[in-house]
Amino acid sequence: MSNRIQRVRHEIKRRELEVVKVQHLAPDYVSVTFKGETLHDFVSASYDDHVKFLISDEVRRDFTPRHYDPAARELTIEFALHATGAASDWARQAAPGQVAVIAGPRGSMIIPMDYAWHVLAGDASALPAIRRRLEELPAGAQVQVLVVGAEAAALSFDSAAQVKLERFADDAALLAAIRTMQLQDGEGFFWFAGEAAVAAQVRDAVFVDKGHPREAARISAYWKQGASAHHEDLS
């Protein structure tokens, strides 16, 4: 199978923005919309993109650009809140009028939409990317979504595609489902993001046990238990 993924680079710019809207979409899940003329040339070409959210000069975290409106110069980022952490603490108190700084994305991995099937899986950290991808996929696309946590239970997953949605109580149940699932026939793409130890087990299940080709998957550790600012591609 040939690699159909297109990788593009973007010029990294530091952008100062103002918070214009805050929505609590689910328990421990907040949507924040930023606005600013510095967004005039902002580009996010893939649901797998990340911007750096600069909480301070020393503290910065990766987040998915959930939605960008070029006409309004507005960028929305969704925050899955943890019990502790600089980004979660900021998002809990976010209010219109506050100033924030972002940088990036530094690049995009553009995944074609015409695969025979798609699998999108992950924990709360993956939900913004999954929700964005579902909104972008066309009618007729076949998608299996596997998500975990209280946030996933409360959020909507809107799509024109044909979606089979499964919600799980914890990572163990999600892993069990991935290990036992039968991948469909035809060329498909498997995407997962979550905690590093869980992502490593998903990688082994998908590539070793199922023999799925690495060029048709993206398995990422968006965070690591006990570590800060961890982001790693395992595929």
Order of alpha helices (4+ residues) and beta strands (2+ residues): beta-beta-beta-beta-beta-beta-beta-alpha-beta-beta-beta-alpha-beta-alpha-beta-alpha-beta-alpha-beta-beta
